Amino acid sequence: MILYTSMPQEHIFPMESTAYENQQTIEYNGISFVVMENAQKQYQIVRMLSTNPQDYLNSEYIPGQILSL
């Protein structure tokens, strides 16, 4: 099945609510991120919440990167 839509995959195929329990929104260097805390008490980037296109070009802020707070 192929869906031609601009809606995010999360809206079409929602995950269980338990997948979102360990996610939180933080601000790092003036940019908001949705992060997930791992077992080592580090924060892994899930999503960047920014309106500045230049922020998305920074390779330090790609999903999966670990933020050192």
C-alpha positions, 0 to 999 in steps of 0.5 A: 500500500502506498500513501501519498500524503504530507502527514507524518508517519506518526499520525497515520501509524501511531505508536503505543503511548509507552514509547513516549514515556521517556521522551521530554522537551529540553532547550540546548544552546537556545534550540528546543529538542525532543530527547530520549533519556538512555540508560547512561543518563544521557539525552539522545536527540529524537527531533529538533523543534526549531524554525531556523533553517540553519539549525537543521544544517548543523551536524551536531543536532541530527537525530540520534546524536547524544547531547552532553548537558 
